[in-house]
Each structure stands twice: as structure tokens, then as C-alpha cells.
Amino acid sequence: MPQTNGNDPTSGVDSLGKAVRRNLSPKRVAGLVKRGFGTLQQKGPEAALREFTFRYRLATHGQVWQYRADIPLKKELRAQRKAQFPQMPLISVVVPLYNTPLNYLTQMINSVRRQSYQNWQLILVDGSDKDHAEVGSTIAGYALKEPRIDCTRLYRNSGIADNTNIGLAEASGEWIILLDHDDILQPNALYEVVRAINDTGADLVYSDEIVLDSTLKNLGEYHFKPDYGPDTLRGCNYITHLCAFSCALLKKAGGGESNAYNGAQDYDLFLRMTEQAENVCHIPKVLYFWRRHENSTAKDIFQKPYAIEAGAQALRAHLLRQGLVGEVTSQTQHPGAYKIQYEVTGSPLVSVLIPSKDHVEDLQRCLASLYTKGGWQNIEVLVVDNNSTEEATQQYYAKAESMYPNLRVLHYPGAFNFAAICNFGAQHAKGQHLLLLNNDIEILSDGFITEMLSYSQRADVGAVGAKLYYPDDTIQHAGLFIGIGGTAGVNHKGHKRGDGGDMFRLCTTQNISAVTGAVLMVKTELYNAVQGMDEINFAVAFNDVDFCLRLQERGLWNVFTPFAEATHFESKSRGYDIEGPAKERFDREKAAFQLRYATLLQQGDPFYNPHFTLKHENYGYR
């Protein structure tokens, strides 16, 4: 993650006069003004003001708080204070305190007092020891000046979970926000939450955040999050801060935090609430500043090693409540990330569909790895030949049918049409699940089919994809994000094998909009329900993405699992669409995709944060 020095990001917009007083050279000021006029002409006054704020801060302090849309302007905050919504709930901000350094304490309290949304209550639960009496006297002084601040002094520190529950019991609000005693809210945080409640009808809302050092000047990392996905949340606690939830949802989820999960009490709470929530809303704006210091989990989760096991225990309890059978393990190489090995119910037949044309060496490698590492006995393999011309191919087909059990070779004589070939194979399949598998795939991980089947068997899951590498052990496929390159692009493409990815997105199971058809498992019933792949509009390109999106439109979760791994010798069998008729066909299919999914392309992929670039596939920032 990028690191830099900068201003306190909660400060307001600085003026040109301040820039001059801070000895910014006249030449630099002129440059700022010139840029500002250019933006003014192109995008209007508000964009120009935000641009100037950004450029000024960058020039004077080196701040790379580059996401200008997240910085509330003073005039925006003034308008927010006057805004009226149909629902204007009282929001109780609950903060357990323990020996809080006074500078952290005052910054936290002042960040709540500066909120543009005024209907709030701040509940401070002080469990500090006798050597930190200044904490109690400081908050008492605030409470005397501000009637919306409620202070509770504990005579015994019972731990963060129990102390938080005391604060929850004191809360009068219809909504709750939990705030750490050393962290800070953006001044528009509560306003954005209330706006989301009114716009979406959500009962749980969370936002993006950034991690800063103890001085609030050094940027540690960004937490730009996806929208809610149950499998994503089971991989790690990516919700963290800011999280707001209704009191009704809290009650439905069984109440407050449990000290049985000390160190992961928030994770347990989020799991319980998302199980019961009717609508979880993600605000893709940075509304929370998480402070990293020597004793914080944000600095190093190994500061609290018990938290890792507590998170695993919370997940085990979650699976039990959900009726899911699986083994939870923490990932030692990626602390804070978890793997769930689900049990497969029964012994369903899996039909493996392998489109193929010549390239016998590729098919040999593919089949050998499938039968060696698939890890599932009840399979049938349908090799769908499309106009092979080499005699060696036919010889190998005869050999493979005798060598491998339940393997058949089918012949599709038409022109190359990947979607049609898959549909043809599906018509001849007998299995309850289909596994589309390119002939240039070499399976690497043991239990490959079992891993994918453990997700495909779930009633709420659509398509399941695997983690694919180039021969040089860099990421070739780890799920697809809609919008990259104008259509769809690969998650973390080109990153090294073994990388955890941004917020563990390469090492944990993810809910994602689409996966590649090179390795895709789906229930046969679902494949038929959506009439398979669209062989008319997407003969070669985008048929897999379109297929997955049609499943997603039915309310199903598409899943990427990094625990099914393979090497993909991409496009060796048929080459690339870079010139001639192939490129013309690709361009037609690209246009058809952009037309069909124009709304989604405009709104953005729910599992890809808008702070990230759409220009390339290596998960960079805008």
C-alpha cells in the first residue's frame, strides 16, 4: 500500500490566502490557479474548488488524499446540516474507553461534535484504571458543555465486549455506530449513513476507511471495500469501520457483543447481524479514520494473537447457525484471513465438459491432472471435439476413452463457437453439476473438483470459478470485475502466486460478479434454467461473463475460490483476437456486451470499489 506524509485529513478546505501565508511560491500558486480555471471551464465551480483543495494540499504538505469526492467541502457540510430526510433517526455513537491518551480522546470526541448531521448521541463508557483518572475528568468536562454526550464511569474494567454492551444498554438511538476510542469520523459520516438509510432502506450500513499512524499524518493503507457478500465476509472481517446498524437488527441478531470472542467481538457481531439483515448497504466513501499505533490491531494483528483464533471460533458458530458444515482454519501466511473447507453432501455426478481441437499435448496434460488431482470419483468427462484435423488427435481420443473411466469424445462439427460447444456438451451431460474446463488447463491443487463442488452444491450459489496462473506463476484469473477496460477485467491480474491481494482478495473466497469460462462449475439445473450460454451474441468473447451476470440477476452468488488452483496456458489452442475477422467478431461481441449491460457498466460492479481504476487489471488506484 502507498505511504506518504500529509495533513490531518479531517481538516477543512484551506484558502488561497493560507497558501500564500505558508510561503508557497507565487509560481506554484499561479500553477494552482491556472489548473483551477481549466477545471472550472470543463467541470464547473464545485469540481474546481475540490481540485484546488487537492492540489493545494499536495503542494504544501505532500498529502495524497487523492479521492477528491470523499473530501466534504465546507459548503457541502453547511447544506448537510440543513438537510431533511423522511427518516431522521437518533444515532447513538458508542465508544468504550480504556486508558485513552488525551490527544486521541479529544480528537475522537471532536470528530463526533463536528458532524454535519446533528441528531446524534455520544455514549462514552470509561473503564480506565485509577492511574488514568484524567480520562474521566476530560469526558465529564465535555458532558457539561454538550448535553448529547453521555458518560458512564465503570468501577471495574470488564473488557471491550462487556464495556461496549454497557454502552449499548445506555443508547437511546434507533441506530448504533461503534467507534474505537482512538479513531476519528469524517464530518459527513453520520449524514452519509442517514442518506443511505433513506435511499436504500438498509438496516446495516458500512463505509470505506483509511488507516493512519498515531499522528494522523502518515497514510498506512486504504480499505476500499466491495459491497456485501456472505462468502467474502466469511473469508475475513472486511466490514470493520464505519459500521452502522439499526437497534431492531441488533435485537434480532441476539443483542450485543460476546466476550467469548474477545479480540473478534465485532466480527462475531457482523456475522450475526448480516445473517438477519434484510438490506446491507455499502457506502463507497472514506468516512472513518482508523489509527495505527504500537498497541493496535491495525498496526499488527500479532499484537493480539488471540484475536485470530477468536475470529475462527466466531466463524464456526456462524456456520452452525447457518446449517453449513465446514472446517474453519486461519491462514498462517495471511493473518486475519480464513479458509472454510465445506463438506459435500451426497455423491452427485459431475460432468466435465472439455472443448478441444488438436493440441494433443495440452489435452493429455489436462486429463492427467484432472484424474490425478480432481479429488472426486463420481465424474464423467465429455471431450467435445471441434474439427480436429490431425491423425494423432483421433488416435489419442481412442486411447483416452480406454484409459480413463467415464470419458467420452463427442464431435461438434460447426464453426468454432465456444458458447455453442459448451451448450452442445451440456445437452449430452448426465451430471447434476457441470464443470467447464479448457483443454489448456493443468490442475495444480489436490481436491480441485471437491473444492468447487462444495460451493456449487449450495442453493444460493450460481457459478463457481478457480484461481488460474500463467506458466510464470502470476495471476491469470481470480474472478472478473465488470467495467475494467470498458467490459470486464481480471482481479489482480499479473500479481505473483502467493500474494494475499488487497484486503485478502487473492487468498480468501470471494463473491464476485463473474468468473472465467475456462474453469467454471454450475448446477446443471441452473445452466438449463438460463438456457446456457448465449451462442448468438457471444460466440467466443464475453459468453462466460454474460452467463454469470444472468445468474447474478436471479439473486444468486457467484463465487471465486482461491483454493482450486490451476495453470492456464491461455488461448494456445486458438490464438488471440487481434486482427482480421477474429477481431471484427470480438468488436461486435464487445459492443453487444456494452449494450446489454449499459446500466451495470454505468453504475459500477458492486464487488469492485469505485476508488479503483477501470483502465487496467492490476487493481491500481484511480
Solvent accessible surface area in square Angstrom, and as a share of the most:
residue,aa,sasa,rsa
1,M,105,0.47
2,P,52,0.33
3,Q,142,0.63
4,T,33,0.19
5,N,98,0.50
6,G,11,0.10
7,N,29,0.15
8,D,50,0.26
9,P,11,0.07
10,T,14,0.08
11,S,47,0.30
12,G,38,0.37
13,V,21,0.12
14,D,13,0.07
15,S,56,0.36
16,L,76,0.38
17,G,34,0.33
18,K,79,0.34
19,A,0,0.00
20,V,86,0.50
21,R,170,0.62
22,R,118,0.43
23,N,138,0.71
24,L,21,0.11
25,S,49,0.31
26,P,114,0.72
27,K,171,0.73
28,R,124,0.45
29,V,18,0.10
30,A,59,0.46
31,G,28,0.27
32,L,9,0.04
33,V,53,0.30
34,K,158,0.67
35,R,128,0.47
36,G,12,0.12
37,F,121,0.51
38,G,26,0.25
39,T,19,0.11
40,L,73,0.36
41,Q,157,0.70
42,Q,148,0.66
43,K,147,0.62
44,G,20,0.19
45,P,99,0.62
46,E,70,0.31
47,A,32,0.25
48,A,12,0.10
49,L,70,0.35
50,R,31,0.11
51,E,21,0.09
52,F,29,0.12
53,T,0,0.00
54,F,17,0.07
55,R,66,0.24
56,Y,0,0.00
57,R,4,0.01
58,L,59,0.30
59,A,28,0.21
60,T,34,0.20
61,H,61,0.27
62,G,33,0.32
63,Q,12,0.05
64,V,41,0.24
65,W,9,0.03
66,Q,52,0.23
67,Y,17,0.07
68,R,78,0.28
69,A,76,0.59
70,D,6,0.03
71,I,7,0.04
72,P,16,0.10
73,L,0,0.00
74,K,106,0.45
75,K,87,0.37
76,E,39,0.17
77,L,21,0.10
78,R,131,0.48
79,A,63,0.49
80,Q,21,0.09
81,R,112,0.41
82,K,162,0.69
83,A,30,0.23
84,Q,143,0.63
85,F,37,0.16
86,P,134,0.84
87,Q,94,0.42
88,M,65,0.29
89,P,6,0.04
90,L,44,0.22
91,I,0,0.00
92,S,0,0.00
93,V,0,0.00
94,V,0,0.00
95,V,0,0.00
96,P,20,0.12
97,L,1,0.00
98,Y,100,0.38
99,N,33,0.17
100,T,1,0.00
101,P,63,0.39
102,L,72,0.36
103,N,84,0.43
104,Y,24,0.09
105,L,0,0.00
106,T,42,0.24
107,Q,62,0.28
108,M,0,0.00
109,I,0,0.00
110,N,46,0.24
111,S,0,0.00
112,V,0,0.00
113,R,90,0.33
114,R,104,0.38
115,Q,0,0.00
116,S,0,0.00
117,Y,7,0.03
118,Q,77,0.34
119,N,59,0.30
120,W,2,0.01
121,Q,23,0.10
122,L,0,0.00
123,I,0,0.00
124,L,0,0.00
125,V,0,0.00
126,D,1,0.01
127,G,2,0.02
128,S,5,0.03
129,D,54,0.28
130,K,179,0.76
131,D,110,0.57
132,H,57,0.25
133,A,69,0.54
134,E,67,0.30
135,V,0,0.00
136,G,17,0.17
137,S,73,0.47
138,T,31,0.18
139,I,4,0.02
140,A,48,0.37
141,G,29,0.28
142,Y,24,0.09
143,A,31,0.24
144,L,160,0.79
145,K,140,0.59
146,E,17,0.08
147,P,126,0.79
148,R,74,0.27
149,I,9,0.04
150,D,46,0.24
151,C,49,0.29
152,T,30,0.17
153,R,107,0.39
154,L,20,0.10
155,Y,217,0.82
156,R,178,0.65
157,N,65,0.34
158,S,35,0.23
159,G,30,0.28
160,I,77,0.39
161,A,2,0.02
162,D,44,0.23
163,N,3,0.02
164,T,4,0.02
165,N,44,0.23
166,I,60,0.31
167,G,0,0.00
168,L,21,0.11
169,A,88,0.68
170,E,76,0.34
171,A,23,0.18
172,S,80,0.52
173,G,6,0.06
174,E,107,0.48
175,W,16,0.06
176,I,2,0.01
177,I,0,0.00
178,L,25,0.12
179,L,2,0.01
180,D,41,0.21
181,H,41,0.18
182,D,13,0.07
183,D,1,0.00
184,I,3,0.01
185,L,0,0.00
186,Q,2,0.01
187,P,11,0.07
188,N,6,0.03
189,A,0,0.00
190,L,0,0.00
191,Y,24,0.09
192,E,8,0.03
193,V,0,0.00
194,V,0,0.00
195,R,91,0.33
196,A,10,0.08
197,I,4,0.02
198,N,34,0.17
199,D,105,0.54
200,T,61,0.36
201,G,53,0.51
202,A,6,0.04
203,D,24,0.13
204,L,0,0.00
205,V,1,0.00
206,Y,1,0.00
207,S,0,0.00
208,D,0,0.00
209,E,0,0.00
210,I,2,0.01
211,V,1,0.01
212,L,8,0.04
213,D,32,0.16
214,S,39,0.25
215,T,77,0.45
216,L,3,0.02
217,K,116,0.49
218,N,58,0.30
219,L,12,0.06
220,G,9,0.08
221,E,44,0.20
222,Y,1,0.00
223,H,19,0.09
224,F,2,0.01
225,K,0,0.00
226,P,4,0.03
227,D,49,0.25
228,Y,43,0.16
229,G,0,0.00
230,P,14,0.09
231,D,3,0.02
232,T,4,0.03
233,L,2,0.01
234,R,17,0.06
235,G,4,0.03
236,C,7,0.04
237,N,39,0.20
238,Y,3,0.01
239,I,0,0.00
240,T,23,0.13
241,H,15,0.07
242,L,1,0.01
243,C,5,0.03
244,A,0,0.00
245,F,1,0.00
246,S,14,0.09
247,C,44,0.26
248,A,73,0.57
249,L,3,0.01
250,L,17,0.08
251,K,167,0.71
252,K,102,0.43
253,A,11,0.08
254,G,66,0.63
255,G,21,0.20
256,G,24,0.23
257,E,9,0.04
258,S,35,0.23
259,N,87,0.44
260,A,77,0.59
261,Y,38,0.15
262,N,74,0.38
263,G,27,0.26
264,A,11,0.09
265,Q,16,0.07
266,D,35,0.18
267,Y,7,0.03
268,D,1,0.01
269,L,0,0.00
270,F,5,0.02
271,L,2,0.01
272,R,29,0.10
273,M,0,0.00
274,T,12,0.07
275,E,41,0.18
276,Q,74,0.33
277,A,21,0.17
278,E,152,0.68
279,N,52,0.27
280,V,30,0.17
281,C,19,0.11
282,H,19,0.08
283,I,14,0.07
284,P,51,0.32
285,K,52,0.22
286,V,0,0.00
287,L,1,0.00
288,Y,0,0.00
289,F,0,0.00
290,W,38,0.13
291,R,2,0.01
292,R,47,0.17
293,H,38,0.17
294,E,114,0.51
295,N,114,0.58
296,S,12,0.08
297,T,47,0.27
298,A,13,0.10
299,K,88,0.37
300,D,58,0.30
301,I,38,0.19
302,F,117,0.49
303,Q,81,0.36
304,K,66,0.28
305,P,79,0.50
306,Y,108,0.41
307,A,6,0.05
308,I,23,0.12
309,E,87,0.39
310,A,10,0.08
311,G,1,0.01
312,A,1,0.01
313,Q,82,0.37
314,A,0,0.00
315,L,0,0.00
316,R,90,0.33
317,A,23,0.18
318,H,7,0.03
319,L,4,0.02
320,L,149,0.74
321,R,102,0.37
322,Q,79,0.35
323,G,63,0.61
324,L,40,0.20
325,V,93,0.53
326,G,25,0.24
327,E,115,0.52
328,V,4,0.02
329,T,61,0.35
330,S,42,0.27
331,Q,15,0.07
332,T,122,0.71
333,Q,127,0.57
334,H,27,0.12
335,P,37,0.23
336,G,12,0.12
337,A,0,0.00
338,Y,11,0.04
339,K,59,0.25
340,I,9,0.05
341,Q,68,0.30
342,Y,11,0.04
343,E,113,0.51
344,V,29,0.17
345,T,115,0.67
346,G,61,0.58
347,S,76,0.49
348,P,23,0.14
349,L,36,0.18
350,V,0,0.00
351,S,0,0.00
352,V,0,0.00
353,L,1,0.01
354,I,0,0.00
355,P,16,0.10
356,S,6,0.04
357,K,89,0.38
358,D,11,0.06
359,H,67,0.30
360,V,19,0.11
361,E,121,0.54
362,D,4,0.02
363,L,2,0.01
364,Q,72,0.32
365,R,69,0.25
366,C,0,0.00
367,L,0,0.00
368,A,46,0.36
369,S,12,0.08
370,L,2,0.01
371,Y,58,0.22
372,T,106,0.62
373,K,61,0.26
374,G,1,0.01
375,G,50,0.48
376,W,40,0.14
377,Q,168,0.75
378,N,54,0.28
379,I,10,0.05
380,E,11,0.05
381,V,0,0.00
382,L,0,0.00
383,V,1,0.00
384,V,1,0.00
385,D,5,0.03
386,N,6,0.03
387,N,64,0.33
388,S,19,0.12
389,T,116,0.67
390,E,87,0.39
391,E,116,0.52
392,A,55,0.43
393,T,1,0.01
394,Q,72,0.32
395,Q,111,0.49
396,Y,15,0.06
397,Y,8,0.03
398,A,66,0.51
399,K,109,0.46
400,A,1,0.01
401,E,80,0.36
402,S,97,0.63
403,M,95,0.42
404,Y,30,0.11
405,P,89,0.56
406,N,99,0.51
407,L,10,0.05
408,R,83,0.30
409,V,21,0.12
410,L,23,0.12
411,H,104,0.46
412,Y,43,0.16
413,P,108,0.68
414,G,28,0.27
415,A,85,0.66
416,F,85,0.35
417,N,27,0.14
418,F,26,0.11
419,A,0,0.00
420,A,7,0.05
421,I,1,0.01
422,C,1,0.01
423,N,18,0.09
424,F,45,0.19
425,G,0,0.00
426,A,11,0.08
427,Q,140,0.62
428,H,73,0.33
429,A,19,0.14
430,K,142,0.60
431,G,5,0.05
432,Q,99,0.44
433,H,10,0.05
434,L,0,0.00
435,L,0,0.00
436,L,1,0.00
437,L,1,0.00
438,N,32,0.17
439,N,7,0.04
440,D,3,0.01
441,I,0,0.00
442,E,51,0.23
443,I,2,0.01
444,L,48,0.24
445,S,19,0.12
446,D,113,0.58
447,G,22,0.22
448,F,0,0.00
449,I,0,0.00
450,T,32,0.18
451,E,6,0.03
452,M,0,0.00
453,L,0,0.00
454,S,1,0.00
455,Y,4,0.01
456,S,0,0.00
457,Q,52,0.23
458,R,21,0.08
459,A,93,0.72
460,D,55,0.29
461,V,0,0.00
462,G,0,0.00
463,A,0,0.00
464,V,0,0.00
465,G,1,0.01
466,A,2,0.02
467,K,12,0.05
468,L,0,0.00
469,Y,1,0.00
470,Y,54,0.21
471,P,85,0.54
472,D,101,0.53
473,D,62,0.32
474,T,27,0.16
475,I,0,0.00
476,Q,3,0.01
477,H,20,0.09
478,A,0,0.00
479,G,2,0.02
480,L,11,0.05
481,F,1,0.00
482,I,2,0.01
483,G,8,0.08
484,I,6,0.03
485,G,49,0.47
486,G,31,0.30
487,T,10,0.06
488,A,22,0.17
489,G,1,0.01
490,V,8,0.04
491,N,0,0.00
492,H,2,0.01
493,K,59,0.25
494,G,42,0.40
495,H,54,0.24
496,K,144,0.61
497,R,101,0.37
498,G,53,0.51
499,D,54,0.28
500,G,13,0.13
501,G,27,0.26
502,D,18,0.09
503,M,36,0.16
504,F,50,0.21
505,R,5,0.02
506,L,0,0.00
507,C,9,0.05
508,T,0,0.00
509,T,10,0.06
510,Q,1,0.00
511,N,0,0.00
512,I,0,0.00
513,S,0,0.00
514,A,0,0.00
515,V,2,0.01
516,T,11,0.07
517,G,2,0.02
518,A,7,0.05
519,V,0,0.00
520,L,0,0.00
521,M,0,0.00
522,V,0,0.00
523,K,33,0.14
524,T,19,0.11
525,E,138,0.62
526,L,21,0.11
527,Y,4,0.02
528,N,91,0.47
529,A,51,0.40
530,V,13,0.07
531,Q,161,0.72
532,G,2,0.02
533,M,3,0.02
534,D,26,0.13
535,E,70,0.32
536,I,155,0.79
537,N,61,0.31
538,F,0,0.00
539,A,18,0.14
540,V,20,0.11
541,A,13,0.10
542,F,24,0.10
543,N,3,0.01
544,D,23,0.12
545,V,6,0.03
546,D,0,0.00
547,F,0,0.00
548,C,0,0.00
549,L,3,0.02
550,R,47,0.17
551,L,0,0.00
552,Q,45,0.20
553,E,127,0.57
554,R,131,0.48
555,G,62,0.60
556,L,25,0.13
557,W,66,0.23
558,N,1,0.01
559,V,0,0.00
560,F,0,0.00
561,T,0,0.00
562,P,6,0.04
563,F,39,0.16
564,A,0,0.00
565,E,38,0.17
566,A,0,0.00
567,T,11,0.06
568,H,8,0.03
569,F,36,0.15
570,E,51,0.23
571,S,23,0.15
572,K,101,0.43
573,S,33,0.21
574,R,110,0.40
575,G,29,0.28
576,Y,138,0.53
577,D,29,0.15
578,I,127,0.64
579,E,128,0.57
580,G,38,0.37
581,P,112,0.70
582,A,38,0.29
583,K,88,0.37
584,E,106,0.48
585,R,36,0.13
586,F,63,0.26
587,D,61,0.32
588,R,152,0.55
589,E,9,0.04
590,K,65,0.27
591,A,57,0.44
592,A,28,0.22
593,F,0,0.00
594,Q,64,0.29
595,L,148,0.73
596,R,104,0.38
597,Y,11,0.04
598,A,53,0.41
599,T,85,0.50
600,L,33,0.17
601,L,41,0.20
602,Q,163,0.72
603,Q,140,0.62
604,G,34,0.33
605,D,7,0.04
606,P,43,0.27
607,F,12,0.05
608,Y,11,0.04
609,N,2,0.01
610,P,68,0.43
611,H,11,0.05
612,F,2,0.01
613,T,6,0.03
614,L,67,0.33
615,K,179,0.76
616,H,80,0.36
617,E,47,0.21
618,N,78,0.40
619,Y,17,0.07
620,G,20,0.19
621,Y,54,0.20
622,R,144,0.53
